Amino acid sequence: MAKAPWLHKQGGIELDAEVFGVAWNETLVHECVRADLGARRQGTAATRTRGMVRGGGTKPWRQKGTGRARAGSIRSPIWTGGGTVFGPSPRHYTVKVNRKARRAALRSALSLHAGRGSIAVVDAPGFAVPSAKQAAEALGKWGGEQPVLVALGDDEIAAAKSFRNLDRVAVVPAGAVGVVDIVGAASIVVSEAALAMLTALAKGEKVEAAVAADAEEVSA
């Protein structure tokens, strides 16, 4: 059986001080978390108004002489089967956040984990085939608190399949990691490629160049 891939604890990781050594900005992080959660809402809830409900085109009874209250349609909101007043309609919940502000919030959230010592690097290429057992052993040896966020590169499929079936472990591509994912995790596990990608995103650099430079440094 293949040896379980290793996890480097934060003490053995060289982190960029510009990304992992900034002060905590609660207001900015809250703004980005609110924007991330709002963007994930579908906003498809909808109800029918009296103009959308089928039927009701004929006046139920004449205006006068019946002794009953006036009625113009059986699809009035006060009738059973009628339309809905002030019901929800499709909308979006997106909130605009400037790119510089989002990068600053990402740096703040990553620095919070760096200060806590809750970041580890996994040897993603060490997963030749998907193995949840190896992933569980690696997390068990590290001893990080749950829930765990695992950020991996796009081509590290075997490692992603190994971690995704573990309880309270969320696997997210490094390019799609948001501030809300980082804040909501008690521990973060990243691959070397994902660490370079997150660092580049937080600094506003080109991700492809950063990943290529990191690969050359590792091979050297």
C-alpha atoms as a printed R data frame, in Angstrom:
    type eleno elety resid chain resno       x      y       z
1   ATOM     1    CA   MET     A     1   0.000  0.000   0.000
2   ATOM     2    CA   ALA     A     2   1.259  3.448  -0.867
3   ATOM     3    CA   LYS     A     3   2.486  5.624   1.941
4   ATOM     4    CA   ALA     A     4   0.070  8.284   3.101
5   ATOM     5    CA   PRO     A     5   0.965 11.697   1.629
6   ATOM     6    CA   TRP     A     6   2.545 14.064   4.087
7   ATOM     7    CA   LEU     A     7   1.207 17.265   5.512
8   ATOM     8    CA   HIS     A     8   3.629 20.073   6.279
9   ATOM     9    CA   LYS     A     9   2.595 22.032   9.320
10  ATOM    10    CA   GLN     A    10   2.687 25.778   9.125
11  ATOM    11    CA   GLY     A    11   6.028 26.003  10.898
12  ATOM    12    CA   GLY     A    12   7.710 24.357   7.913
13  ATOM    13    CA   ILE     A    13   5.949 26.478   5.304
14  ATOM    14    CA   GLU     A    14   7.360 29.684   3.863
15  ATOM    15    CA   LEU     A    15   4.423 32.097   3.698
16  ATOM    16    CA   ASP     A    16   4.414 35.457   1.949
17  ATOM    17    CA   ALA     A    17   4.299 38.186   4.588
18  ATOM    18    CA   GLU     A    18   2.336 40.487   2.267
19  ATOM    19    CA   VAL     A    19  -0.504 37.958   2.196
20  ATOM    20    CA   PHE     A    20  -0.255 36.075   5.469
21  ATOM    21    CA   GLY     A    21   1.017 38.795   7.769
22  ATOM    22    CA   VAL     A    22  -1.518 41.636   7.599
23  ATOM    23    CA   ALA     A    23  -3.817 42.967  10.312
24  ATOM    24    CA   TRP     A    24  -7.353 41.669  10.791
25  ATOM    25    CA   ASN     A    25  -9.992 43.908   9.170
26  ATOM    26    CA   GLU     A    26 -13.369 42.770  10.463
27  ATOM    27    CA   THR     A    27 -15.429 45.351   8.572
28  ATOM    28    CA   LEU     A    28 -13.910 44.510   5.207
29  ATOM    29    CA   VAL     A    29 -14.141 40.758   5.758
30  ATOM    30    CA   HIS     A    30 -17.796 41.072   6.799
31  ATOM    31    CA   GLU     A    31 -18.555 43.000   3.604
32  ATOM    32    CA   CYS     A    32 -16.998 40.297   1.423
33  ATOM    33    CA   VAL     A    33 -18.634 37.444   3.333
34  ATOM    34    CA   ARG     A    34 -22.007 39.117   2.914
35  ATOM    35    CA   ALA     A    35 -21.353 39.544  -0.811
36  ATOM    36    CA   ASP     A    36 -20.239 35.907  -1.220
37  ATOM    37    CA   LEU     A    37 -23.283 34.533   0.577
38  ATOM    38    CA   GLY     A    38 -25.596 36.786  -1.391
39  ATOM    39    CA   ALA     A    39 -24.076 35.726  -4.701
40  ATOM    40    CA   ARG     A    40 -24.758 32.076  -3.862
41  ATOM    41    CA   ARG     A    41 -28.488 32.659  -3.428
42  ATOM    42    CA   GLN     A    42 -30.557 31.619  -6.430
43  ATOM    43    CA   GLY     A    43 -33.251 34.246  -5.951
44  ATOM    44    CA   THR     A    44 -35.798 32.175  -7.897
45  ATOM    45    CA   ALA     A    45 -38.660 32.276  -5.375
46  ATOM    46    CA   ALA     A    46 -41.815 33.549  -7.046
47  ATOM    47    CA   THR     A    47 -45.594 33.734  -6.547
48  ATOM    48    CA   ARG     A    48 -48.441 34.591  -8.912
49  ATOM    49    CA   THR     A    49 -50.346 37.829  -8.683
50  ATOM    50    CA   ARG     A    50 -54.059 38.031  -9.467
51  ATOM    51    CA   GLY     A    51 -53.178 38.807 -13.071
52  ATOM    52    CA   MET     A    52 -51.207 35.576 -13.414
53  ATOM    53    CA   VAL     A    53 -53.667 33.122 -11.863
54  ATOM    54    CA   ARG     A    54 -55.770 31.171 -14.336
55  ATOM    55    CA   GLY     A    55 -59.479 32.063 -14.440
56  ATOM    56    CA   GLY     A    56 -61.422 34.886 -12.871
57  ATOM    57    CA   GLY     A    57 -62.306 36.672 -16.071
58  ATOM    58    CA   THR     A    58 -66.045 36.700 -15.359
59  ATOM    59    CA   LYS     A    59 -67.702 38.652 -12.585
60  ATOM    60    CA   PRO     A    60 -68.982 36.047 -10.055
61  ATOM    61    CA   TRP     A    61 -72.369 37.742  -9.587
62  ATOM    62    CA   ARG     A    62 -74.033 40.979 -10.441
63  ATOM    63    CA   GLN     A    63 -73.018 44.124  -8.632
64  ATOM    64    CA   LYS     A    64 -76.328 44.767  -6.826
65  ATOM    65    CA   GLY     A    65 -79.357 42.911  -5.575
66  ATOM    66    CA   THR     A    66 -77.819 39.713  -4.205
67  ATOM    67    CA   GLY     A    67 -77.177 40.900  -0.665
68  ATOM    68    CA   ARG     A    68 -73.602 39.782  -0.894
69  ATOM    69    CA   ALA     A    69 -70.457 41.870  -1.001
70  ATOM    70    CA   ARG     A    70 -69.266 43.186  -4.318
71  ATOM    71    CA   ALA     A    71 -66.919 40.844  -6.190
72  ATOM    72    CA   GLY     A    72 -65.230 41.360  -9.513
73  ATOM    73    CA   SER     A    73 -63.125 38.193  -9.821
74  ATOM    74    CA   ILE     A    74 -62.788 34.798  -8.172
75  ATOM    75    CA   ARG     A    75 -59.015 35.249  -8.349
76  ATOM    76    CA   SER     A    76 -58.960 38.181  -5.934
77  ATOM    77    CA   PRO     A    77 -56.255 37.839  -3.250
78  ATOM    78    CA   ILE     A    78 -58.964 37.485  -0.558
79  ATOM    79    CA   TRP     A    79 -60.445 34.433  -2.310
80  ATOM    80    CA   THR     A    80 -59.179 30.871  -1.949
81  ATOM    81    CA   GLY     A    81 -57.126 30.093  -5.036
82  ATOM    82    CA   GLY     A    82 -56.623 33.757  -5.750
83  ATOM    83    CA   GLY     A    83 -53.431 35.657  -6.407
84  ATOM    84    CA   THR     A    84 -50.804 36.650  -3.862
85  ATOM    85    CA   VAL     A    85 -50.210 40.199  -2.728
86  ATOM    86    CA   PHE     A    86 -46.624 41.391  -2.179
87  ATOM    87    CA   GLY     A    87 -45.230 37.892  -2.750
88  ATOM    88    CA   PRO     A    88 -41.603 37.213  -3.702
89  ATOM    89    CA   SER     A    89 -40.491 37.609  -7.290
90  ATOM    90    CA   PRO     A    90 -37.223 36.559  -8.975
91  ATOM    91    CA   ARG     A    91 -34.385 38.851  -7.971
92  ATOM    92    CA   HIS     A    92 -30.664 38.819  -7.324
93  ATOM    93    CA   TYR     A    93 -28.848 39.341  -4.042
94  ATOM    94    CA   THR     A    94 -25.456 40.281  -5.422
95  ATOM    95    CA   VAL     A    95 -23.518 43.062  -3.736
96  ATOM    96    CA   LYS     A    96 -20.661 44.754  -5.544
97  ATOM    97    CA   VAL     A    97 -17.275 44.649  -3.849
98  ATOM    98    CA   ASN     A    98 -14.267 46.315  -5.407
99  ATOM    99    CA   ARG     A    99 -11.406 44.047  -6.438
100 ATOM   100    CA   LYS     A   100  -8.891 45.781  -4.198
101 ATOM   101    CA   ALA     A   101 -11.240 45.444  -1.243
102 ATOM   102    CA   ARG     A   102 -11.822 41.750  -1.974
103 ATOM   103    CA   ARG     A   103  -8.085 41.095  -2.188
104 ATOM   104    CA   ALA     A   104  -7.518 42.926   1.084
105 ATOM   105    CA   ALA     A   105 -10.253 40.850   2.748
106 ATOM   106    CA   LEU     A   106  -8.693 37.661   1.372
107 ATOM   107    CA   ARG     A   107  -5.304 38.650   2.804
108 ATOM   108    CA   SER     A   108  -6.915 39.466   6.142
109 ATOM   109    CA   ALA     A   109  -8.687 36.094   6.329
110 ATOM   110    CA   LEU     A   110  -5.561 34.160   5.356
111 ATOM   111    CA   SER     A   111  -3.501 36.099   7.886
112 ATOM   112    CA   LEU     A   112  -5.969 35.122  10.593
113 ATOM   113    CA   HIS     A   113  -5.306 31.438   9.915
114 ATOM   114    CA   ALA     A   114  -1.572 32.068   9.667
115 ATOM   115    CA   GLY     A   115  -1.628 33.693  13.084
116 ATOM   116    CA   ARG     A   116  -3.492 30.722  14.522
117 ATOM   117    CA   GLY     A   117  -1.167 28.197  12.898
118 ATOM   118    CA   SER     A   118  -4.080 26.446  11.200
119 ATOM   119    CA   ILE     A   119  -2.574 26.110   7.704
120 ATOM   120    CA   ALA     A   120  -0.951 22.979   6.308
121 ATOM   121    CA   VAL     A   121   0.382 21.954   2.892
122 ATOM   122    CA   VAL     A   122  -0.489 18.550   1.458
123 ATOM   123    CA   ASP     A   123   1.544 16.603  -1.062
124 ATOM   124    CA   ALA     A   124  -1.212 16.420  -3.681
125 ATOM   125    CA   PRO     A   125   0.923 14.593  -6.304
126 ATOM   126    CA   GLY     A   126   1.431 11.889  -3.672
127 ATOM   127    CA   PHE     A   127  -2.093 10.681  -4.370
128 ATOM   128    CA   ALA     A   128  -1.490  8.396  -7.327
129 ATOM   129    CA   VAL     A   129  -5.065  7.127  -7.071
130 ATOM   130    CA   PRO     A   130  -8.010  8.414  -5.020
131 ATOM   131    CA   SER     A   131  -7.825  7.122  -1.448
132 ATOM   132    CA   ALA     A   132 -10.011  8.509   1.323
133 ATOM   133    CA   LYS     A   133  -8.071  6.378   3.803
134 ATOM   134    CA   GLN     A   134  -4.795  8.091   2.964
135 ATOM   135    CA   ALA     A   135  -6.451 11.502   3.178
136 ATOM   136    CA   ALA     A   136  -7.925 10.677   6.588
137 ATOM   137    CA   GLU     A   137  -4.540  9.449   7.827
138 ATOM   138    CA   ALA     A   138  -2.861 12.659   6.669
139 ATOM   139    CA   LEU     A   139  -5.445 14.835   8.446
140 ATOM   140    CA   GLY     A   140  -5.284 12.630  11.535
141 ATOM   141    CA   LYS     A   141  -1.503 13.012  11.839
142 ATOM   142    CA   TRP     A   142  -1.786 16.762  11.469
143 ATOM   143    CA   GLY     A   143  -4.558 17.109  14.040
144 ATOM   144    CA   GLY     A   144  -6.176 20.234  12.603
145 ATOM   145    CA   GLU     A   145  -9.565 21.304  13.878
146 ATOM   146    CA   GLN     A   146 -12.713 20.780  11.844
147 ATOM   147    CA   PRO     A   147 -14.304 21.927   9.598
148 ATOM   148    CA   VAL     A   148 -11.412 21.741   7.149
149 ATOM   149    CA   LEU     A   149 -11.092 23.594   3.857
150 ATOM   150    CA   VAL     A   150  -8.971 21.790   1.268
151 ATOM   151    CA   ALA     A   151  -7.822 23.994  -1.616
152 ATOM   152    CA   LEU     A   152  -6.242 22.200  -4.571
153 ATOM   153    CA   GLY     A   153  -5.135 22.909  -8.104
154 ATOM   154    CA   ASP     A   154  -7.395 22.190 -11.061
155 ATOM   155    CA   ASP     A   155  -5.357 19.169 -12.183
156 ATOM   156    CA   GLU     A   156  -5.008 17.564  -8.736
157 ATOM   157    CA   ILE     A   157  -8.054 15.352  -9.259
158 ATOM   158    CA   ALA     A   158  -6.899 12.285  -7.313
159 ATOM   159    CA   ALA     A   159  -6.291 14.328  -4.178
160 ATOM   160    CA   ALA     A   160  -9.639 16.092  -4.557
161 ATOM   161    CA   LYS     A   161 -11.468 12.767  -4.811
162 ATOM   162    CA   SER     A   162  -9.597 11.532  -1.734
163 ATOM   163    CA   PHE     A   163 -10.653 14.410   0.530
164 ATOM   164    CA   ARG     A   164 -14.161 15.095  -0.724
165 ATOM   165    CA   ASN     A   165 -15.757 12.072   0.966
166 ATOM   166    CA   LEU     A   166 -14.440 12.904   4.436
167 ATOM   167    CA   ASP     A   167 -16.804 14.263   7.056
168 ATOM   168    CA   ARG     A   168 -16.663 18.041   7.622
169 ATOM   169    CA   VAL     A   169 -14.096 18.494   4.859
170 ATOM   170    CA   ALA     A   170 -14.844 20.807   1.926
171 ATOM   171    CA   VAL     A   171 -12.760 20.576  -1.248
172 ATOM   172    CA   VAL     A   172 -12.686 23.754  -3.347
173 ATOM   173    CA   PRO     A   173 -10.506 24.643  -6.357
174 ATOM   174    CA   ALA     A   174  -7.981 27.280  -5.344
175 ATOM   175    CA   GLY     A   175  -9.255 29.685  -7.974
176 ATOM   176    CA   ALA     A   176 -12.793 29.497  -6.560
177 ATOM   177    CA   VAL     A   177 -11.925 29.941  -2.875
178 ATOM   178    CA   GLY     A   178 -13.809 32.868  -1.408
179 ATOM   179    CA   VAL     A   179 -13.440 34.828   1.798
180 ATOM   180    CA   VAL     A   180 -16.510 33.097   3.212
181 ATOM   181    CA   ASP     A   181 -14.856 29.684   2.683
182 ATOM   182    CA   ILE     A   182 -11.719 30.735   4.553
183 ATOM   183    CA   VAL     A   183 -13.578 32.391   7.421
184 ATOM   184    CA   GLY     A   184 -15.927 29.427   7.805
185 ATOM   185    CA   ALA     A   185 -13.113 26.883   8.110
186 ATOM   186    CA   ALA     A   186 -11.277 26.100  11.331
187 ATOM   187    CA   SER     A   187  -8.298 24.701   9.405
188 ATOM   188    CA   ILE     A   188  -6.980 25.061   5.873
189 ATOM   189    CA   VAL     A   189  -5.121 22.444   3.843
190 ATOM   190    CA   VAL     A   190  -3.594 23.545   0.554
191 ATOM   191    CA   SER     A   191  -1.372 21.988  -2.064
192 ATOM   192    CA   GLU     A   192   1.779 23.741  -3.202
193 ATOM   193    CA   ALA     A   193   0.082 24.798  -6.430
194 ATOM   194    CA   ALA     A   194  -2.978 26.049  -4.547
195 ATOM   195    CA   LEU     A   195  -0.809 28.009  -2.110
196 ATOM   196    CA   ALA     A   196   0.916 29.779  -5.004
197 ATOM   197    CA   MET     A   197  -2.462 30.459  -6.611
198 ATOM   198    CA   LEU     A   198  -4.004 31.887  -3.434
199 ATOM   199    CA   THR     A   199  -0.950 34.063  -2.871
200 ATOM   200    CA   ALA     A   200  -1.167 35.390  -6.416
201 ATOM   201    CA   LEU     A   201  -4.895 36.081  -6.122
202 ATOM   202    CA   ALA     A   202  -4.447 37.913  -2.835
203 ATOM   203    CA   LYS     A   203  -1.660 40.058  -4.296
204 ATOM   204    CA   GLY     A   204  -3.449 40.738  -7.573
205 ATOM   205    CA   GLU     A   205  -0.813 38.974  -9.674
206 ATOM   206    CA   LYS     A   206  -1.338 36.688 -12.641
207 ATOM   207    CA   VAL     A   207  -2.119 33.212 -11.381
208 ATOM   208    CA   GLU     A   208  -0.501 31.335 -14.283
209 ATOM   209    CA   ALA     A   209   2.838 33.090 -13.811
210 ATOM   210    CA   ALA     A   210   2.828 32.502 -10.071
211 ATOM   211    CA   VAL     A   211   2.068 28.786 -10.406
212 ATOM   212    CA   ALA     A   212   4.760 28.355 -13.081
213 ATOM   213    CA   ALA     A   213   7.342 30.139 -10.924
214 ATOM   214    CA   ASP     A   214   6.436 27.967  -7.949
215 ATOM   215    CA   ALA     A   215   6.780 24.810 -10.041
216 ATOM   216    CA   GLU     A   216  10.230 25.887 -11.244
217 ATOM   217    CA   GLU     A   217  11.299 26.613  -7.665
218 ATOM   218    CA   VAL     A   218  10.126 23.179  -6.479
219 ATOM   219    CA   SER     A   219  11.843 21.355  -9.355
220 ATOM   220    CA   ALA     A   220  15.069 23.262  -8.722
